[in-house]
C-alpha cells in the first residue's frame, strides 16, 4: 500500500471522536481529492503532516518536545517523506527522530486532527498543517534525547502541562480517554 492510498483510506473510514473532529476529517479527505500532492510540503498553502503524542503506560505523563523554531512545547511530528509507508509510520519516524527513542510503537488508528497555521514552514508564506495525530505509549522511566529540531524533550505530568493551548489539551484528553 502506498502512503497516498493509506492516507485516503484512513481519512475516509476513520470514525472521528467528536463532531468537530469529524468536520476536520471530511475537510482533510476533500483536500486529498482536490490536491493530488496534498500530502507533501510542496502543496501550498495546505498539506498533511503526521504527529504522535507519547503517553506513559500509567497515563500520568506525556512526552513533549520544546520545538526549536516555534519555541513551544509540542507533541512530536512533522512533514511526510516519500518513503513513509503510512501516516502512522510517518508519525513513528518523526517521534523516533525527535525523541531518540527507538522502541516506540504507534497505534494505527488516528487519535486527533488539528488544522493549524505555521508561519515558519515555507518561504512563500504561512501554511496550514493538516496534522493527523496518533498515540504511542511508553514507560516514563525511559530517557529521551533531544534532536536538532528540539531544544529539549521531557516528560510532563498530565496535570502540570507547559501549555494552555486548547488543541494540545484536547489531544491529551482524547489520549487519556482511549
Secondary structure, DSSP 4 states (H G I P E B T S, - for coil): --HHHHHHHHHHH---SSHHHHHHHHHHHHHHHH-TTTTSTTSSSEEEEEEEEEEETTSSEEEEEEETTT-SEE-EEEE--TT--SHHHHHHHHHHHHH--TT--B-SS--EEEEEEESSS-TTS-EEEEEEEEEEEE-TTS-----TTEEEEEEEETTS-S---HHHHHHHHHHHH-
